[in-house]
Amino acid sequence: MMSTHRVGRNGERREQVRRRGGRARYLLAAALLPLALGVAACGSSDDGASASGGGGGGGGAAKAGVPTVNIAITASEMPVAVAADQGLFKGVNVKYQTVGFDAKTPIFLKDSSMPITELSPVEVAQEIAKGEDIQYFSTTTGLYFWNGIVVRAQDAGKYKTIADLKGKKIGQPGFATGTWGAFAGLSKSLYGLNAKTDFNLVTADPGALLGLLQAGKIDAALTFAGQAATGLASPKFHLMAGLGPLWQQKTGQAPMVDGLVARTSWLKQNPTIAKNIVAGVDAGVDWMIAHPQEFAKGGKYEKLAEDDGWLTDAPTTAEIVKLLKAGQWYAKSDLYTPAWIDSNYKFAALALEATGDKVPTKAQLFAAPGAAQ
């Protein structure tokens, strides 16, 4: 049975509430970004100023005669911010603006001057099903799909698989998210369950889910990666089912939460710019692995880390840094192979079939390897 009410986030910890932004940040970004964002396919921007102020964005000084791309990111896409700030992009100027999770996709789809964003293959497939002409073209900046089901630690023995939660109250972050689509697809393919009817669903802000779980208001939480890391590390919680690891066990390939996405026409017309962006973001991932202290309290990127749930508590921070240094938090472009595409096409197809959306062709969803590598 599906619950139709939505739970607010009053009383939740600030670190969790701020996960992926909120409605106020959405409204502000929606108002400002059509004015602030633009892409110069040839030439450079008029000046090197950031597209935003007050610490909400940045990028290095623009180089004359080099094309400039402005891009909206959420806190999850930290490698883009790092690469821009540290001057790691070559042959392209990249300016970024940080926005809330709910703002990023609408801005990208409505602002034709912004050609690139970051989405999961599932989310790209969902947008193609709505008529958008966009493609996933690189795994760089992609978060490994740690998103999954978290339960209270004392219930770890009670709930061992997704099937054990049939009929139970599950908090989830929204039906439009790739996390929900992946959960629905895996529930059906692995356990024969209809995610909308076989669970008692409560839709809540992503940052509120662990608080609701701890308070006993739900039996399990379908979480984004930051809260899943808390489930891995905190003695209060248990990550019962990471959706990515479940799929990787089945196919040998890891699904991604994010990755670089572009308008198909822009990608065909600007392969060199796209390749330079991919190379820069790869370098941003390497910089993060070499400088994890900059994402702790007092570090240069403390705010982004806090907004993405890294600083929820000391065990969560330690777990994410461990995964980062092991190359298991952010992916790079070398993961984008035909085998990976085949596996993740099946992953996306399962998600869309489970939600009743039309599945695009593999060629529609994924650019060929090498198109921007």
Long-range contacts (C-beta under 8 A, 24 or more apart in sequence): 1-197, 1-200, 2-196, 2-197, 2-199, 2-200, 2-201, 3-169, 3-200, 3-201, 3-202, 3-203, 5-202, 5-203, 6-202, 6-203, 6-204, 7-171, 7-202, 7-203, 7-204, 7-205, 7-208, 7-212, 7-217, 8-204, 8-205, 8-208, 9-204, 9-205, 9-207, 9-208, 9-211, 11-211, 12-207, 12-208, 12-211, 13-211, 13-312, 15-306, 15-309, 15-311, 15-312, 16-207, 16-208, 16-210, 16-211, 16-227, 16-309, 16-312, 17-205, 17-207, 17-208, 18-207, 18-306, 18-307, 19-205, 19-206, 19-207, 19-224, 19-226, 19-227, 19-307, 19-308, 19-309, 20-74, 20-75, 20-76, 20-100, 20-101, 20-102, 20-206, 20-207, 20-224, 20-307, 20-308, 21-74, 21-75, 21-99, 21-100, 21-101, 21-102, 21-103, 21-307, 22-100, 22-102, 22-205, 23-100, 23-102, 25-99, 25-100, 25-103, 26-99, 26-100, 26-102, 26-103, 29-72, 29-97, 29-99, 29-100, 29-103, 29-107, 30-103, 30-106, 30-107, 33-72, 33-97, 33-99, 33-103, 33-107, 33-111, 33-114, 34-107, 34-110, 34-111, 36-70, 36-97, 37-70, 37-71, 37-72, 37-97, 37-107, 37-111, 37-113, 37-114, 38-70, 38-113, 38-114, 39-67, 39-68, 39-69, 39-70, 39-113, 39-114, 39-115, 40-67, 40-68, 40-69, 41-67, 41-269, 41-270, 41-273, 42-67, 43-67, 43-68, 44-68, 44-93, 45-93, 45-95, 48-93, 50-95, 50-97, 51-95, 51-96, 51-97, 52-97, 52-98, 55-303, 56-97, 56-98, 57-95, 57-96, 57-97, 57-98, 58-84, 58-85, 58-95, 58-96, 59-84, 59-85, 59-93, 59-94, 59-95, 59-96, 60-84, 60-85, 60-86, 60-87, 60-89, 60-93, 62-93, 62-95, 63-93, 66-91, 66-92, 66-93, 67-92, 67-93, 67-273, 68-92, 68-93, 68-94, 68-95, 69-93, 69-94, 69-95, 69-115, 69-116, 69-273, 69-277, 70-94, 70-95, 70-96, 70-97, 70-113, 70-114, 71-95, 71-96, 71-97, 71-114, 71-116, 71-117, 72-96, 72-97, 72-98, 72-99, 72-103, 72-104, 72-107, 72-108, 72-114, 72-117, 73-97, 73-98, 73-99, 73-104, 73-118, 74-98, 74-99, 74-100, 74-101, 74-104, 74-118, 74-307, 74-308, 75-304, 75-305, 75-307, 75-308, 76-101, 76-118, 76-143, 76-225, 76-257, 76-258, 76-308, 77-118, 77-141, 77-258, 78-284, 78-288, 78-295, 78-301, 78-304, 78-305, 78-308, 78-330, 79-140, 79-141, 79-281, 79-284, 79-285, 79-287, 79-288, 79-330, 80-118, 80-141, 80-281, 80-284, 81-284, 81-301, 81-304, 82-284, 82-287, 82-288, 82-301, 83-280, 83-281, 83-283, 83-284, 83-287, 84-280, 84-284, 85-300, 86-284, 86-287, 88-280, 88-283, 88-284, 88-287, 89-276, 89-277, 89-279, 89-280, 90-276, 90-279, 90-280, 91-272, 91-273, 91-276, 92-273, 92-276, 92-277, 92-280, 94-277, 94-280, 98-304, 98-307, 101-206, 108-261, 115-262, 115-263, 115-266, 115-267, 115-270, 116-260, 116-261, 116-262, 116-266, 116-274, 116-277, 117-261, 117-262, 118-142, 118-258, 118-259, 118-260, 118-261, 119-178, 119-258, 119-259, 119-261, 120-145, 120-178, 120-255, 120-256, 120-257, 120-258, 120-259, 121-178, 121-255, 121-256, 121-259, 121-344, 121-345, 121-347, 121-348, 121-365, 121-366, 122-178, 122-181, 122-182, 122-347, 122-348, 122-351, 122-352, 123-177, 123-178, 123-181, 124-261, 124-348, 124-365, 125-348, 125-349, 125-351, 125-352, 125-357, 125-359, 125-360, 125-365, 126-176, 126-178, 126-181, 126-352, 126-355, 126-357, 128-360, 128-364, 128-365, 129-352, 129-357, 129-358, 129-359, 129-360, 133-263, 133-264, 133-265, 134-261, 134-262, 134-263, 134-264, 135-261, 135-262, 135-263, 135-264, 135-267, 135-364, 135-365, 135-366, 135-367, 136-259, 136-260, 136-261, 136-365, 136-366, 136-367, 137-259, 137-260, 137-261, 137-262, 137-267, 137-274, 137-278, 137-336, 137-366, 137-367, 137-371, 137-372, 138-259, 138-260, 138-274, 138-278, 138-281, 138-333, 138-336, 138-372, 138-373, 139-256, 139-259, 139-331, 139-332, 139-333, 139-335, 139-336, 139-340, 140-259, 140-260, 140-278, 140-281, 140-282, 140-285, 140-331, 140-332, 140-333, 140-336, 141-258, 141-259, 141-260, 141-281, 141-284, 141-285, 141-330, 141-331, 142-256, 142-257, 142-258, 142-259, 142-330, 142-331, 142-335, 143-225, 143-256, 143-257, 143-258, 143-329, 143-330, 143-331, 144-225, 144-244, 144-254, 144-256, 144-257, 144-323, 144-328, 144-329, 144-330, 144-331, 145-182, 145-225, 145-242, 145-243, 145-244, 145-247, 145-254, 145-255, 145-256, 145-257, 146-225, 146-228, 146-229, 146-232, 146-239, 146-242, 146-244, 146-245, 146-257, 146-323, 147-179, 147-182, 147-222, 147-223, 147-224, 147-225, 147-228, 147-242, 147-243, 147-244, 147-257, 148-183, 148-222, 148-223, 148-228, 148-231, 148-239, 148-240, 148-241, 148-242, 148-243, 148-244, 148-245, 148-246, 149-183, 149-220, 149-221, 149-222, 149-223, 149-239, 149-240, 149-241, 149-243, 150-209, 150-210, 150-213, 150-220, 150-221, 150-223, 150-227, 150-228, 150-230, 150-231, 150-237, 150-238, 150-239, 150-240, 151-213, 151-219, 151-220, 151-221, 151-237, 151-238, 151-240, 152-213, 152-214, 152-236, 152-237, 152-238, 153-234, 153-235, 153-236, 153-237, 153-238, 155-219, 155-238, 156-238, 156-240, 159-219, 159-220, 159-240, 160-240, 161-191, 161-240, 161-241, 162-186, 162-187, 162-190, 162-191, 162-193, 162-240, 162-241, 163-191, 163-193, 165-199, 165-219, 165-220, 166-193, 166-198, 166-199, 167-198, 167-199, 167-200, 168-199, 168-200, 168-219, 168-220, 169-199, 169-200, 169-201, 169-202, 169-217, 169-218, 169-219, 169-220, 170-199, 170-200, 170-201, 170-202, 170-218, 170-219, 170-220, 170-221, 170-222, 171-201, 171-202, 171-203, 171-204, 171-208, 171-209, 171-212, 171-213, 171-217, 171-218, 171-220, 171-221, 171-222, 172-201, 172-202, 172-203, 172-204, 172-209, 172-221, 172-222, 173-203, 173-204, 173-205, 173-206, 173-209, 173-222, 173-223, 173-224, 174-203, 174-206, 175-203, 175-355, 178-257, 178-351, 179-222, 179-223, 179-224, 179-243, 179-257, 180-222, 180-355, 181-348, 181-351, 181-352, 181-354, 181-355, 182-243, 182-247, 182-255, 182-347, 182-351, 183-222, 183-243, 184-351, 184-354, 184-355, 185-347, 185-349, 185-350, 185-351, 185-352, 185-353, 185-354, 186-243, 186-246, 186-247, 186-350, 187-354, 188-350, 188-353, 188-354, 189-350, 190-246, 190-250, 195-354, 207-309, 210-237, 213-237, 224-257, 224-309, 225-257, 225-309, 226-308, 226-309, 226-310, 226-312, 226-316, 226-320, 227-309, 227-312, 229-309, 229-310, 229-316, 229-319, 229-320, 229-323, 230-309, 230-312, 230-313, 230-315, 230-316, 230-319, 232-319, 233-313, 233-315, 233-316, 233-318, 233-319, 234-313, 234-315, 234-316, 235-315, 247-343, 247-347, 251-343, 251-346, 251-347, 252-339, 252-343, 253-339, 253-340, 253-342, 253-343, 253-344, 254-331, 254-335, 254-340, 255-343, 255-344, 255-347, 256-331, 256-335, 256-344, 259-331, 260-372, 262-372, 264-367, 267-367, 267-371, 267-372, 271-371, 271-372, 274-371, 274-372, 275-372, 275-373, 277-372, 278-333, 278-372, 278-373, 279-333, 281-333, 282-332, 282-333, 285-330, 285-331, 285-332, 286-332, 288-324, 288-330, 289-324, 289-325, 289-327, 292-321, 292-324, 292-325, 295-321, 296-321, 333-373, 336-369, 336-373, 337-369, 338-369, 341-366, 341-369
